[in-house]
Amino acid sequence: MTIAEINPKYAIANEQQAQQFPALQVSDYEPRSLNATIDFCISEESYQLIEGSSPLFDSKIIQCIYNQKETLMHKIITPVRWVFLNMPPVFGKNKDTGEISYLLKGENLKETNRVTAAKCFLACLVGGELIKSPDGKPRIFTLNLTSSKTNLIGSKKYQSEAKTLFALNNALEKRHNFRGHLLHLASVELIAKPKEFHTSDPKKNASSLGIMYYLQGNAKALSEEQQQEVFELINDKEIQEIFNDPFHLKQSKVSESETVGNENNLQTFATVSRPSVKPVVKTSIQSPSVKPVVKASIESPTLNSSPTQNEKPWKQWKSEDDALAWALDQLPEMTMHRLRQEWEYLKPIKFVNSQGEERESKVLPWFERIEELKVVPF
């Protein structure tokens, strides 16, 4: 039988197949003592995903117990460093069903039987080199955080007390006089340690051992070539969609046009696309305690001046950028990248203008969401 020659360029990709990333786990989530050693590892399924990557860390097969079941895992035995590719948004997870959804305004997690949850996206360095897929792009790993483990993300409130992602990004911003997302330009050492947790129920008066994640040592700048590779990776449209909606909660696409304005005369304007940040400025990206060793190439997007604070600030907004600039003033611990994620998560509300025309707007939902983020704990 003759086999026909097929040209792959005419093939149709399976868009329904979700992109998979190897998941980072630990060797023991329920240590027996505070002196127990906790190692990072990946499952056999995750290991198969990274086969063919270069360079690759050395691993050793170990036996772990997850949910009272023995499981074989690949323990990472090569010293590695990690690059956090975004500032993870925080969600709520039901303790009983495991269902993940958005945090609610003023939500009391104890009353709703929920905990916080987040998904981190990371790149890995072995011997100073980024692990890359066969296509030459940096390999993406994931790390799920639940409950108190989301403290690794942190917030402005805890920056002086612990090394968190917010604290690290804030330190890089201050050092380089740049306001934005810088985590993806530096690598860190990530460790896991046992921690004793006490129940909040006074009747039980019990405690248990679990694990917590920490950043250890100083951040180190990636080489300029690596910074460019990571920059190009995270600016890919598909990757941005995954970062913005890590748990696949988004049900509808962002509309091509949005409405914003005051409550009496809402104006329609085209959605402002994310600025394409091109390398134009030379600056050193590194932890404050480490001397500059590389040149980074980044540029800050220009923001409109913040509107005057008043009872109804949206009256001052004329564009999406105005709404984002106001939000940045309200939540200085957040980055513009994170706020744009929040903006895209919002579903517009429908209204009828004075001409009897049906419109959509994110103005009031945006105001409510920012007020909500002021009180929601991370």
Secondary structure, 3 states (H helix, E strand, C coil): CCCCCCCHHHCCCCCCCCCCCCECEECCCCCCCCCCCCCEEEEHHHHHHHCCCECCCCEEEEEEEECCEEEEEEEECCCEEEEECCCCCCEEEECCCCCEECCCCCCCCCCCCEEEEEEEEEEEEECCEECECCCCCECCEEEEEEHHHHHHCCCHHHCCCCCCHHHHHHHHHHHHCCCCCCHHHEEEEEEEEEEEEECCCCCCCCEEEEEEEEEEEEEEECCHHHHHHHHHHHCCHHHHHHHHCCCCCCCCCCCCEEEEECCCCEEEEECCCCCCCCCCEEECCCCCCCCCCCCEEECCCCCCCCCCCCCCHHHHCCCHHHHHHHHHHHCCCCCHHHHHHHHHHCCCEEEECCCCCEEEECHHHHHHHHHHHCCCCC
